[in-house]
Amino acid sequence: MNTKTSDFIWKIADLLRGDYKQSEYGDVILPFTVLCRLDSVLKDTHDAVVAENKRIHYKNKAPFLTAISKHKFYNVSEFTFESLTSDSGLIRDNLIDYIKGFSENARTILESFDIYAQIDRLDKANLLFLVMQKFAGDVDLSPKAVSNNEMGYIFEDLIRRFSEMSNETAGEHFTPREVIRLMVSILFDPDMEHICEPFFMAKLYDPAVGTGGMLSAAIEYARELNEHAIIEVYGEEINEKTYAVCKSDTMIKGKGYENIYLGNSFTEDKLAGEQFHYMLCNPPFGVDWKKYENAIRSEHEEKGFDGRFGAGLPRVSDGSLLFLQQMISKMLPPEKGGSRIAIVFNGSPLFTGDAGSGESNIRKWIIERGFLEAIIALPDQLFYNTSIFTYIWVLTNRKTGIRKGKIQLINGISFFDRMRKALGNKRKILTVEHIEEITNIYANFVENEYSKIFD
């Protein structure tokens, strides 16, 4: 991870001390980081886009301007992030003019942060020019300095730090990239030959997409296997600011940002009726669904298995298994190639609920349908803001050969190295070698000290 850049951006928050609560720092730093990144990406083509915008008089200029910007977005304002700091007296008005010069897709993302209200507040506190000066002069977020993948790490690290500072971590556990890499490795392992074929294309979905880290890691891994592989990404996120980060990051990468939606995937499923080849998720751990109980319970009772939650409802205090049922409902039928799912849980979905309870009925239904392929126990202290043990569940509706009628349990809790310096609660890390070893244990499908196989 580009820790120097992340650390420096983090220190800009010191300017806000006294005028903002610690829990509010992220409301300023995140949108300005996104804004700085968008400006940096457009910098080389900015003048040409402005000139072309003045030259042409078509009603729909977007195709011409994006062709010049070489991205899915552009900015027609005369200002740049750097030039804005040349006049401290007009910084507020000029910055607003600059933001309104973005194409609608980029402007909408920035407005999701309530950025105009933040600009006004910073201006009244005489902080706007200072913040802009820091970002424009001291932070280099150009693609040459910070790759798209590194930018994803920076966003995730900032959100993690702000979440810890504001104590808004209940259930929200940002997935370490090495855990995602293991999940993707297991997800793709049976399909390696297929993924390496020319013209390989697949749809990938995350119902709690966060900043998009899982989608990015899957695309990255597929491209390592086959540089021509096409992974179409889809996701939904309930937190507006996290959604905006994901949307901006996906838009800069150039593909799939149209398929990232703001909303609650339980009560307003923006991808209803869609089906996917692969699905990944790290849902909130132990978060209740009381606010959405009426809608979810109605679907369960009225639609049964024609809806998403026919197998049962977990206790209201933990909605993890609702996410899994949501994903199962979006599986492609086996005759159309089927689907594979990897989802990371805490211990609750495994152990909570006596026979006849909602959790027990859901587990029974998953096992009887033959969906559960493997469960992998991970070490504790892998996540940034929780030290609990976690488990990767692997599901599919296209088991083949010796895996039919079988479930594999893998004990991976001894596979880790200790970190020299803890990051929050994260004191352990999975190395590349650990990921390869666990993936091989899964792929070999034989019993040993780490692997048990059951009917």
C-alpha positions in Angstrom: 0.0 0.0 0.0 1.2 3.6 -0.7 1.4 4.4 3.0 3.3 7.7 2.6 0.5 9.2 0.5 -2.2 7.8 2.9 -0.3 9.1 5.9 0.1 12.5 4.4 -3.6 12.8 3.5 -4.5 11.7 7.0 -2.3 14.5 8.5 -4.3 17.1 6.5 -7.1 16.4 9.0 -5.0 18.2 11.6 -6.0 21.4 10.0 -9.6 20.7 11.0 -8.9 20.2 14.7 -11.0 22.5 16.8 -13.5 23.5 14.1 -14.5 19.9 13.4 -15.2 16.9 15.6 -12.9 13.9 15.0 -15.9 12.0 13.8 -16.4 14.7 11.0 -12.9 14.6 9.6 -13.8 12.0 7.0 -16.6 14.3 5.7 -14.0 16.7 4.5 -10.9 14.5 3.7 -12.7 11.8 1.6 -14.5 14.1 -0.9 -11.4 16.2 -1.3 -9.3 13.1 -1.9 -11.7 12.0 -4.6 -11.7 15.5 -6.1 -7.9 15.6 -6.1 -7.7 12.2 -7.8 -10.3 13.1 -10.5 -8.3 16.3 -11.2 -5.0 14.4 -11.4 -6.4 11.9 -13.8 -7.7 14.6 -16.1 -4.7 16.9 -15.9 -3.0 15.9 -19.1 -6.1 16.4 -21.3 -7.7 19.3 -19.4 -6.7 22.1 -21.8 -7.7 20.1 -24.9 -11.1 19.3 -23.3 -11.8 23.0 -22.5 -10.8 24.1 -26.0 -13.0 21.4 -27.6 -16.0 22.4 -25.4 -15.7 25.9 -26.7 -15.4 24.8 -30.3 -18.3 22.4 -30.6 -21.9 23.4 -30.3 -23.7 20.0 -30.3 -26.4 19.4 -27.7 -24.7 16.2 -26.6 -21.0 17.0 -26.3 -20.2 14.0 -24.0 -18.9 11.6 -26.7 -16.5 14.2 -28.1 -15.2 15.3 -24.7 -14.7 11.8 -23.3 -12.8 10.9 -26.4 -10.4 13.7 -25.7 -10.2 13.1 -21.9 -9.7 9.4 -22.5 -11.9 8.6 -19.6 -15.6 8.2 -18.9 -15.8 11.7 -17.4 -14.3 15.2 -18.1 -14.3 18.7 -16.7 -14.9 21.9 -18.8 -14.2 24.5 -16.1 -11.3 26.8 -16.8 -10.0 26.0 -13.4 -7.8 23.2 -12.2 -7.1 22.0 -8.7 -3.7 23.9 -8.9 -5.0 27.1 -10.4 -7.8 27.4 -7.8 -5.2 28.2 -5.1 -4.0 31.3 -6.9 -6.8 33.5 -5.5 -7.7 32.9 -1.9 -10.4 35.5 -1.8 -12.5 33.7 -4.5 -11.6 30.2 -3.6 -15.2 29.2 -2.6 -16.9 30.5 -5.8 -14.2 29.2 -8.1 -14.2 25.8 -6.5 -17.9 25.5 -6.9 -17.6 26.6 -10.5 -14.9 23.9 -11.0 -17.0 21.1 -9.5 -20.0 22.1 -11.7 -17.7 21.8 -14.7 -17.5 18.1 -14.3 -19.6 15.8 -16.4 -22.8 14.7 -14.7 -21.5 11.3 -13.7 -18.5 12.7 -11.8 -20.5 15.6 -10.4 -23.1 13.3 -9.0 -20.5 11.3 -7.2 -19.0 14.4 -5.6 -22.5 15.6 -4.6 -23.1 12.3 -2.8 -20.5 13.6 -0.3 -22.6 16.7 0.3 -19.6 18.6 -0.9 -21.1 22.0 -1.3 -22.1 22.1 2.4 -18.5 21.1 3.3 -17.1 23.9 1.1 -19.4 26.5 2.8 -18.4 25.2 6.3 -14.7 25.2 5.5 -15.0 28.7 4.0 -16.7 30.1 7.1 -14.0 28.6 9.3 -11.3 30.1 7.0 -10.0 26.6 6.3 -11.0 26.1 2.7 -7.9 27.7 1.2 -5.6 25.9 3.6 -7.1 22.5 2.8 -7.0 23.2 -1.0 -3.4 24.4 -0.8 -2.4 21.2 1.0 -4.1 18.9 -1.6 -3.0 21.0 -4.6 0.6 21.5 -3.6 1.6 18.5 -1.4 -0.4 15.5 -2.6 0.4 13.8 -5.9 -2.4 11.5 -6.9 -1.5 11.4 -10.5 -1.8 7.9 -12.2 2.0 8.0 -12.6 2.5 8.3 -8.9 -0.4 6.3 -7.7 -1.8 3.3 -9.6 -5.5 2.5 -9.6 -4.9 -0.4 -7.3 -2.9 1.7 -4.9 -5.6 4.4 -5.0 -8.1 1.7 -3.9 -5.8 0.9 -0.9 -5.6 4.6 0.0 -9.3 5.0 0.0 -9.8 1.9 2.2 -7.1 2.9 4.6 -8.6 6.4 5.0 -12.1 5.1 5.6 -10.8 2.5 8.1 -8.9 5.2 10.1 -11.9 7.6 10.1 -14.2 4.8 11.1 -12.0 3.9 14.0 -11.7 7.5 15.1 -15.5 8.0 15.1 -16.3 4.6 16.7 -18.6 3.8 13.8 -17.1 0.3 13.3 -20.0 -1.9 14.6 -20.3 -4.6 11.9 -18.3 -2.7 9.4 -15.1 -4.7 8.8 -12.9 -3.7 5.9 -11.5 -6.8 4.3 -7.7 -7.0 4.1 -6.6 -7.4 0.6 -4.8 -10.7 1.3 -8.1 -12.2 2.6 -9.8 -11.0 -0.6 -7.0 -12.5 -2.6 -7.6 -15.9 -0.9 -11.3 -15.7 -1.5 -10.8 -14.9 -5.2 -8.1 -17.7 -5.6 -10.6 -20.3 -4.2 -13.4 -18.9 -6.2 -11.5 -19.1 -9.5 -9.5 -22.2 -8.9 -11.8 -24.8 -10.6 -12.2 -22.5 -13.6 -8.5 -21.7 -14.3 -8.5 -23.2 -17.8 -11.8 -21.5 -18.7 -10.6 -18.1 -17.4 -7.4 -18.4 -19.6 -9.4 -18.9 -22.7 -9.6 -16.1 -25.3 -12.7 -14.0 -25.0 -13.4 -15.1 -21.5 -16.2 -12.9 -20.0 -18.0 -13.2 -16.6 -20.3 -11.1 -14.4 -19.2 -10.5 -10.8 -21.5 -9.2 -8.0 -21.1 -7.9 -4.4 -24.3 -7.1 -2.5 -22.4 -5.1 0.1 -19.8 -3.6 -2.2 -18.2 -1.1 0.2 -15.3 0.7 -1.6 -15.2 -2.0 -4.3 -12.1 -3.8 -3.0 -13.4 -7.3 -3.7 -14.4 -6.4 -7.3 -11.0 -4.8 -7.9 -9.1 -7.8 -6.6 -11.1 -10.2 -8.7 -10.5 -8.2 -11.9 -6.8 -7.9 -11.0 -6.4 -11.6 -10.5 -8.3 -12.5 -13.7 -6.1 -10.2 -15.7 -3.0 -11.8 -14.2 -4.3 -15.1 -15.6 -5.5 -13.6 -18.9 -4.9 -10.0 -19.9 -7.9 -10.1 -22.2 -10.3 -11.4 -19.6 -13.4 -9.3 -19.2 -15.0 -9.1 -15.7 -18.2 -7.1 -15.6 -18.7 -5.8 -12.1 -22.0 -5.1 -10.2 -22.6 -4.0 -6.7 -24.8 -2.2 -4.2 -23.8 -0.2 -1.2 -26.0 1.4 1.6 -23.5 3.9 2.9 -23.6 7.0 0.7 -20.0 8.1 1.2 -18.5 4.6 0.8 -20.7 4.2 -2.3 -19.3 7.5 -3.7 -15.7 6.2 -3.2 -16.5 3.0 -4.9 -18.3 4.7 -7.8 -15.5 7.2 -8.4 -12.8 4.5 -8.2 -14.7 2.3 -10.7 -15.3 5.2 -13.0 -11.6 6.1 -13.1 -10.8 2.5 -13.9 -13.2 2.8 -16.9 -15.6 0.0 -16.7 -18.7 -1.0 -14.7 -19.3 2.2 -12.7 -22.8 2.3 -14.2 -23.5 -1.0 -12.4 -22.6 0.3 -8.9 -25.8 1.4 -7.1 -26.6 3.2 -3.9 -29.2 1.4 -1.8 -30.2 -1.4 0.6 -29.9 -4.6 -1.4 -32.6 -6.2 0.8 -35.3 -3.6 0.5 -34.4 -2.0 -2.8 -32.6 -4.6 -4.8 -31.3 -2.5 -7.8 -30.1 -5.7 -9.5 -33.4 -7.7 -9.1 -33.6 -10.4 -11.8 -29.9 -10.3 -12.6 -27.8 -13.5 -12.3 -24.0 -13.7 -12.0 -21.2 -16.2 -12.7 -19.2 -15.2 -9.5 -20.2 -13.5 -6.3 -18.0 -12.2 -3.4 -19.0 -10.5 -0.2 -17.9 -9.4 3.3 -21.3 -8.5 4.8 -21.5 -6.5 8.1 -20.9 -8.9 11.1 -23.7 -9.1 13.7 -25.7 -6.1 12.5 -29.4 -6.2 13.1 -32.0 -5.8 10.4 -34.8 -4.5 12.6 -35.3 -1.4 10.5 -36.1 -3.5 7.4 -37.9 -6.4 9.2 -41.4 -5.7 7.7 -40.2 -5.8 4.1 -38.0 -8.8 4.6 -40.5 -10.8 6.6 -43.3 -10.0 4.1 -41.2 -11.3 1.2 -40.4 -14.4 3.2 -44.0 -15.1 4.1 -45.7 -14.1 0.8 -43.2 -15.3 -1.8 -41.4 -18.2 0.0 -38.9 -19.8 -2.3 -40.1 -17.7 -5.2 -38.5 -14.8 -3.3 -35.0 -14.5 -1.9 -35.6 -15.6 1.7 -37.6 -18.8 1.4 -35.2 -20.9 3.4 -35.7 -19.0 6.6 -34.9 -15.8 8.5 -32.1 -15.5 11.0 -32.6 -13.7 14.3 -33.1 -9.9 13.9 -29.8 -9.2 15.7 -27.6 -10.6 12.8 -28.5 -10.3 9.1 -25.4 -12.1 7.7 -27.3 -15.1 6.3 -29.7 -12.7 4.5 -26.8 -11.6 2.4 -26.0 -15.2 1.5 -29.6 -16.0 0.5 -29.5 -12.8 -1.6 -26.5 -14.1 -3.4 -27.9 -17.6 -3.8 -31.0 -16.1 -5.4 -28.8 -14.6 -8.1 -27.1 -17.9 -9.1 -27.2 -18.8 -12.8 -28.9 -22.2 -13.4 -26.5 -25.1 -13.8 -27.6 -25.5 -17.4 -26.4 -22.0 -18.1 -23.0 -22.6 -16.4 -24.0 -22.1 -12.8 -22.3 -19.8 -10.2 -19.7 -19.7 -7.5 -19.9 -17.7 -4.3 -17.3 -16.8 -1.6 -18.4 -15.0 1.5 -16.6 -14.2 4.7 -18.5 -14.5 8.0 -17.8 -14.4 11.7 -18.7 -17.5 13.7 -22.4 -16.6 14.2 -23.8 -18.0 11.0 -22.0 -21.3 11.7 -22.9 -21.9 15.3 -26.0 -19.7 16.2 -29.5 -21.2 16.3 -30.8 -24.5 17.6 -32.6 -27.1 15.4 -35.7 -25.5 13.9 -34.4 -22.0 14.3 -34.1 -19.7 11.2 -30.3 -20.1 11.1 -30.6 -23.9 11.4 -33.2 -24.0 8.6 -31.1 -21.9 6.3 -28.0 -24.1 6.9 -30.0 -27.2 6.4 -31.5 -25.9 3.1 -28.0 -24.9 1.8 -26.6 -28.3 2.6 -29.5 -30.3 1.3 -29.4 -28.4 -2.0 -25.8 -29.4 -2.3 -24.6 -25.7 -2.5 -22.0 -25.8 0.3 -18.6 -26.8 -1.1 -16.1 -25.7 1.6 -15.7 -23.7 4.8 -12.2 -22.3 5.6 -11.4 -21.2 9.1 -9.0 -18.2 9.2 -6.7 -16.9 11.9 -7.9 -14.3 14.4 -6.5 -10.7 14.3 -6.6 -10.6 10.4 -9.1 -7.7 10.2 -8.4 -4.1 11.0 -11.1 -3.3 13.5 -11.9 -6.7 15.0 -9.8 -9.5 16.4 -12.3 -12.3 16.0 -12.0 -15.6 14.0 -13.6 -15.5 10.6 -14.7 -18.1 8.1 -14.8 -18.2 4.3 -17.9 -20.1 3.0 -17.6 -21.4 -0.6 -20.8 -22.3 -2.4 -21.7 -23.4 -5.9 -24.6 -25.0 -7.8 -22.2 -26.8 -10.2 -20.2 -29.3 -8.1 -18.5 -31.9 -10.3 -16.8 -35.2 -9.9 -15.6 -36.2 -6.4 -17.0 -33.0 -4.8 -20.6 -34.0 -5.4 -22.3 -34.8 -2.1 -19.3 -33.7 -0.2 -18.3 -30.8 2.1 -14.7 -29.8 2.8 -13.7 -28.2 6.0 -10.2 -26.5 6.1 -8.5 -25.4 9.2 -6.4 -22.4 8.2 -6.0 -20.8 11.6 -2.2 -21.6 11.8 -1.4 -20.0 8.4 -0.2 -16.5 9.2 2.8 -14.3 9.9 2.9 -11.7 12.6 3.0 -8.1 11.5 5.9 -5.9 12.8 3.5 -3.1 13.5 -0.2 -3.6 14.2 -2.9 -1.8 12.2 -5.7 -1.4 14.6 -6.6 -4.9 15.6 -4.8 -6.4 12.7 -1.7 -8.1 14.0 -1.5 -11.1 11.5 -1.2 -11.3 7.8 -1.6 -14.0 5.1 1.5 -14.2 2.9 1.4 -15.2 -0.8 2.7 -18.6 0.3 -0.1 -19.0 2.8 -2.7 -18.2 0.1 -1.1 -20.7 -2.3 -0.9 -23.4 0.4 -4.6 -23.0 1.5 -5.7 -22.9 -2.2 -3.8 -26.1 -2.9 -5.3 -27.8 0.2 -8.7 -26.8 -1.2 -7.9 -27.9 -4.8 -6.3 -31.2 -3.9 -9.5 -32.3 -2.0 -7.8 -34.9 0.2 -8.0 -35.4 4.0 -4.9 -34.4 6.0 -4.2 -32.5 9.2 -5.8 -29.3 7.7 -8.6 -30.8 5.6 -11.6 -32.9 6.5 -14.2 -34.2 4.1 -17.7 -35.1 5.0 -20.8 -36.4 3.3 
